[in-house]
Amino acid sequence: MDGIDADDLSDCPPSAKLVYKVLEYDGPLTQKQIVEESMLSARTVRYALERLEELDIVDEGIYFADARQSLYRLEEPVAADGGLDDSPPAEDACCAE
């Protein structure tokens, strides 16, 4: 895992780990898109996102294509030297449907 410690996810339920992986590979995504990608129920995804937000692993932002929804992305990974990771940012999902 890039920017977080493995211990951060160790106490999380399997659903939160799956949501993390979905966001890692396909993020940023809306909750609806996470439900579709993970095949988890909407309620389970909501709970997983809450847990990940409590740990400051996931950030909730504005989904400009539909302001009624939120866009979830992983927090900025921190490089080994303590600065921000300089890897290219993930592709924005604001236009993907």
C-alpha positions as CSV (number, residue, x, y, z in Angstrom):
1,M,0.0,0.0,0.0
2,D,1.4,3.3,-1.1
3,G,0.8,6.2,1.4
4,I,-0.6,4.5,4.4
5,D,0.8,2.0,6.9
6,A,-0.5,-1.5,6.8
7,D,-1.5,-1.2,10.4
8,D,-4.0,1.5,9.5
9,L,-6.1,-1.0,7.6
10,S,-5.5,-4.1,9.8
11,D,-8.4,-3.3,12.2
12,C,-10.8,-2.5,9.4
13,P,-13.5,-4.9,8.2
14,P,-12.9,-6.7,4.9
15,S,-15.4,-4.4,3.2
16,A,-13.3,-1.3,4.1
17,K,-10.2,-3.0,2.7
18,L,-12.1,-3.8,-0.5
19,V,-13.3,-0.2,-0.9
20,Y,-9.7,1.0,-0.3
21,K,-8.5,-1.3,-3.1
22,V,-11.3,-0.2,-5.4
23,L,-10.3,3.4,-4.8
24,E,-6.6,2.6,-5.2
25,Y,-7.1,1.0,-8.6
26,D,-10.1,3.0,-10.0
27,G,-10.5,6.1,-7.9
28,P,-11.6,8.7,-7.4
29,L,-15.2,7.5,-7.5
30,T,-18.7,8.3,-6.3
31,Q,-20.4,6.1,-3.8
32,K,-22.6,4.7,-6.5
33,Q,-19.5,3.8,-8.7
34,I,-17.9,2.1,-5.7
35,V,-21.0,0.0,-5.2
36,E,-20.9,-1.0,-8.8
37,E,-17.2,-1.8,-8.8
38,S,-17.1,-3.6,-5.5
39,M,-20.4,-5.4,-5.8
40,L,-21.1,-4.5,-2.1
41,S,-24.4,-3.1,-0.9
42,A,-24.8,0.7,-0.7
43,R,-25.1,0.4,3.1
44,T,-21.9,-1.6,3.4
45,V,-20.0,0.9,1.2
46,R,-21.3,3.8,3.3
47,Y,-20.1,2.1,6.5
48,A,-16.7,1.2,4.9
49,L,-16.2,4.8,3.7
50,E,-17.1,6.1,7.2
51,R,-14.4,3.9,8.7
52,L,-11.8,4.9,6.1
53,E,-12.7,8.6,6.6
54,E,-12.2,8.2,10.4
55,L,-8.7,7.0,9.8
56,D,-8.0,9.8,7.3
57,I,-7.4,7.3,4.5
58,V,-10.3,8.6,2.3
59,D,-11.2,12.1,1.4
60,E,-14.7,13.2,0.5
61,G,-15.0,15.9,-2.1
62,I,-17.4,17.6,-4.5
63,Y,-18.5,15.7,-7.6
64,F,-18.9,18.5,-10.1
65,A,-20.9,16.4,-12.6
66,D,-23.7,16.0,-10.0
67,A,-23.5,18.1,-6.8
68,R,-25.9,15.7,-5.0
69,Q,-23.1,13.1,-4.9
70,S,-19.7,13.1,-3.3
71,L,-16.4,12.0,-4.9
72,Y,-14.2,9.8,-2.8
73,R,-10.5,9.6,-3.2
74,L,-7.6,8.2,-1.2
75,E,-5.7,10.8,0.8
76,E,-2.5,12.1,-0.8
77,P,0.2,9.5,-0.2
78,V,3.2,10.7,1.7
79,A,6.6,10.0,0.3
80,A,9.3,8.3,2.4
81,D,11.0,11.7,3.0
82,G,7.9,13.2,4.5
83,G,6.9,15.3,1.5
84,L,4.0,14.7,-0.9
85,D,4.4,11.8,-3.3
86,D,5.3,13.1,-6.7
87,S,3.7,10.3,-8.7
88,P,1.2,11.4,-11.3
89,P,-2.3,12.0,-9.9
90,A,-5.1,9.4,-10.5
91,E,-7.4,10.1,-13.4
92,D,-10.5,12.1,-12.3
93,A,-13.8,10.2,-12.5
94,C,-15.9,13.3,-12.8
95,C,-16.7,12.6,-16.4
96,A,-16.9,8.8,-16.3
97,E,-20.2,7.2,-16.0
